[in-house]
């Protein structure tokens, strides 16, 4: 039985018990640990609950902060200015090594000096009761200081920006000194010499370093491009654009690509004449990251070269969106999409070019309908993200995509995700699933939503099946988001506005921004991406138009009816994002077409 005077003896325990965060049994155990602790530093109950009982750090210490009246530092990491980041970095880096080590060990950040009391330093700590804070404040020469509580997840994001973790592989390359040179004398590669040079070279560090850097820079792909003159260029695709990251000189490109193959599974280093697919898995910054490796033979400038292009897709499960509200769907598109995915049957199709975020949207939609009471099956080649609650079929040489599709109906599915309707056979099975009481998700490669109807029709799918099997077709594109360095447009470019069909007088009513460029966005003016959508919901009128199609589907009639229903085309959806200050008119014009 808990002592009646608990509130007096342990206020933290009493508060957490009163709020139902911990139970009586846990509190008793924690108190016994606290009473039996010896040594210089005795932990308080909150620290014991987090370290010994695995309670969520932020849940416990937020209550501690409230109890002892510590202010909570509510910050949006993405909105912290570069100047503030630089000030924090300077305070940490100019402190003595011992103090810097304590700052990192105890997860404390010297955030800023108080605007009202200039010599008072605000220290943000994930544990505001940490006894090391006083010593750290003294080490930072703070005459006065105030402690604020910062959530652990906010601290982790902020410290990675202020003091990004070192890429140990790139450091190893620097320590290894001069880049190696492989003399190419014979017309044929000497595989034994090549292997010997690879094993003693810095190339392994280069390849591993590129994987780490790709993840930390939020890249979607890493490209290895062989060049003549014993040179290999390495690019990172960030926010949709390829950016040169590193150039390896004085090394046969074959040697660089061989190292990539050696680091991956499923690739043959000695095969240089055919396409290959493999994968890599690494733990980077405490997270398991998967990489999909594609190798294609390419033409070199000399016959003796056997060049191959390598593209590594980064599959980071942290990027999986489970909340539909974070997809950027708004207005009619959002309402129609939510209506379509909550129906018990029918097809939901996402369309757009490669890299337009179709899979991300489908996975987010799938998470809205996954339930322990339903059997969710996915057929994807390749599988990009692991989906909790779904049975993802394994495609390989013993069961290919087409065989999996044919077998799926016999596996008692409720909800099915077909990665892509790549041919008539796949489309027919997907349509059949939707027509026989299953909710079916899939993708197509078309420019907009109405043209997806034509594509299915030309594949040979009967019009009445298209009309009554599909709930919605959503076309999607990704636009680059403006960086924080954006500036307000005061003088509109008349030529640009005229070509976009926009009335300058009307647009002066909105706060419109344009890109500037700063170190944070690599002077591009853009950082991150957002999605825009065109939703073709299958209303009664749309279905009738499709059923009555003759030799071909009248896309224009469908487009006009969809507009009457409330659909915005991709360009119109993009301009709505411009009005909200998320992107620029130039970006919308470059990414979308007039129709």
FINU-943283 format. One record per residue (C-alpha): x, y, z. Coordinates in steps of 0.2 Angstrom, whole numbers, plus 5000, padded with zeros to 4 digits. Last residue first. Example, Ala and Ser with C-alpha at 12.3 -4.5 7.8 and 13.67 -1.06 7.14 Angstrom:
2
506849955036/506249785039/
// end
This chain:
595
497651054652/498851194654/500351084658/501151054675/502951054683/503751204675/502251314677/501951264695/503751304699/503751474691/502151514700/503051484717/502751364731/502051354749/501351534750/499551474752/499151564735/500551464727/499751304734/498151354725/499151384710/499651204710/497951134711/497451244696/498951164687/498450994692/496651004687/495451054700/493850944702/492251014708/490950914699/490851034685/492651004683/492450824682/491050844669/492250954658/493750824660/492550674656/491950764640/493750804635/494250624638/493050554625/493450374627/493750284610/492750174598/491150214606/490950264624/489250254631/489850154647/491150294650/489950434649/488750344660/490050324673/490550504673/488750554675/488450434690/489950504699/491650424697/492850544706/494250614695/495450694708/496850804702/498150814715/499650924721/501050854732/502350944742/504250944741/505750994752/506851144751/506851274737/507751434734/509151344725/510551424735/511051254743/509351264752/510051304770/511551394762/510251524755/509251554739/507851674734/506351584728/504651684725/503251724736/501351774733/500351854747/498651864739/497552004734/498852054721/498351894712/496751974706/497552124698/498952014690/497551914681/498351734677/498351644660/500051564665/500751634649/500151804654/500751794672/502451744666/502551884653/501952014666/503251964679/502352024695/503252164705/502952144723/503251964725/503651914744/505351834747/505851654751/507251624762/506251494772/506351384757/504951364744/504251194742/504651094726/503151024718/502750834717/501350774705/499850674707/498350614696/496950534706/495750404699/494150364709/492950234713/493350114699/492449954695/490850024688/491450124674/492950024669/491949864669/490649944658/491950004646/492749834644/494649824647/495649804631/497249904635/496550044625/495050064637/496350064652/497350194644/495850304640/495250304658/496950344663/496850494651/495450564662/496650574678/498150654671/499850624662/499750434663/500750294671/499550184681/499450144700/498450024711/497250004725/495849874727/494449864739/493649694736/491849644732/491949554716/492049704704/493649774712/494549604711/494049584693/494749754689/496349714697/496349544688/495949634671/497349764674/498649634677/498249544661/498049694651/499849764656/500749864669/499449894681/500649934695/500949894713/499349794715/498649834733/497249724738/495949734752/494849594758/495849444751/495349264752/497049194745/496249114729/496049284721/497949314724/498549174713/498349264696/499249414703/500649314711/500949224694/501049394685/502249474697/503449324697/503449174709/505049064708/506149194701/505649314714/504149414721/503749404739/501949444743/501649584756/500449524769/499849694777/499649744795/501249844796/501749894778/503649874774/504149994761/504849974743/504249804738/504949774720/503849724711/502349744722/500849624725/500049674742/498749584752/497649654766/496549524775/495249614786/494849604804/496549664811/496249824801/497049914787/495950044780/496750214784/498550134782/498150084764/497850274760/499550314767/500250174757/499350234741/499950414743/501850364746/501650244731/501050384720/502450504725/502850584708/504450484706/503950394690/502550484681/500750504687/499250404691/498450344707/497050224705/495750174719/494650034713/493049964720/492449884736/491949924754/491950114751/493050204764/494450234751/493250324739/492450444751/494250494758/494850524740/493250634736/493350734751/495250764749/495150804731/493650924733/494551034746/496350984750/497550834749/499250884755/499750704760/499950754778/498050734782/498050554776/499150514791/500250354789/501650434779/503150324776/504750434776/505350344792/505350184782/506950244772/507150164755/508550244746/508650204728/510350164721/510750204703/512250124695/512850154677/514050024670/515550044659/516549914651/518050014644/519149924632/518049984617/518350164621/517150304624/516050204635/514250134631/513250084646/512849924655/511449944668/511549914687/510049944699/510249944718/508849954730/509450024747/508649984764/508950094780/508850024797/508950174809/510150214823/511050344814/511250234799/511050044801/511349964783/510449854771/510949844753/509949774738/510249694720/509649714702/510649674687/510649734669/511749634657/513549644650/514649684665/514549524675/516049494685/515449584700/513849484701/512449564711/511149484723/511849574738/512649734739/514349794745/515249694732/514249774718/514649944724/516549894725/516449834707/515649994702/517150094708/518449974700/517549974683/517650174684/519550144683/520250264696/521250424693/519750534699/518250504710/517050654708/515850694723/514150764726/513450824710/511650864712/510150784703/508550864706/506950794712/507050864730/508750794732/509450664719/511250634724/512650624711/514250524710/515450554696/516750424691/518350464682/519650364673/519750484658/518050434651/516650454663/515650324674/514050384682/513650324700/511950394705/511150394723/509350414724/507950484735/509050604745/508650664762/510450734765/510750624779/510150464769/511250504754/512750554765/512750384774/512550284757/513950394749/515050364764/514850174761/515350194743/516850314747/517450214762/517450054751/518450154738/519850204749/520950074742/521749914749/520449794744/520049874728/521849874722/521949684725/520349654716/520849754701/522549664700/521649494701/520349554688/521549614675/520449714664/520749694646/521549814633/523149814644/524049964652/522750034664/523750094679/522650104694/522850264704/522450284722/521850444730/523050524742/522850514760/522050374769/521550494783/520450584770/519550424765/519350374783/518450544787/517350504772/516850344780/516650414797/515250534791/515250654806/513550674814/512750854811/513150974825/511751104824/510651014812/510850844821/510650934838/508951014833/508250844827/508750754843/508150894854/506450904846/506250714849/506750734867/505550874871/506351034877/506151094895/506851264899/508151304912/508651484915/510351564917/511251704924/513151744923/513351614910/515151574907/514751414897/515751314910/514651384924/513051344914/513751164911/514051144930/512351204934/511551094922/512350934928/511050904942/509750854928/508050914934/507651004917/507850834909/507650854890/508651014893/508551194885/509751314892/509151504891/510651614895/510351774905/511651914900/510352004890/508852004901/507352054890/507951954874/508551804885/510151734878/509851584866/509751394865/511251324875/510651144872/510651004884/510650824880/511650754896/513050674885/513050814872/513150954884/514350854895/515550824880/515551014876/515951054894/517450944894/518051004877/517951184883/516551294875/516951374858/516051234848/514451234859/514151424859/514651434840/513451294836/512051384845/512451554836/512451464819/510751384822/510051554827/510751634811/510151494800/508351534807/507351404816/505751374806/506151194802/506351154820/504651214826/504851264844/503951244860/505251264873/504251214889/504451334904/504951244920/503651264933/504151124944/502651014942/502351064923/504151024919/503950854928/502350824919/503350854902/504650734909/503550584910/502750584893/504350654884/505350504891/504150374886/504150244900/505550104899/505350044917/507150064922/507850214912/506150314910/505350274927/507050294936/507350464929/505550514934/505850454952/507450554955/509150484952/510450484966/512150544961/513650514972/513250324976/511850224983/510150184977/509050074988/507750214991/507550254973/507450064968/506050044981/505150194975/505150134957/504449964963/503050044973/502650164958/502550024946/501249934957/500250084960/500050124942/500850254931/500250384919/498550384928/498550574931/498550544950/499950414949/501050534939/500750674951/501050574966/502650494959/503350674955/502850744972/503850614981/503850625000/502550755003/501350684990/501750514996/501150555014/499750425014/501150295010/500750174995/500050005000/
// end
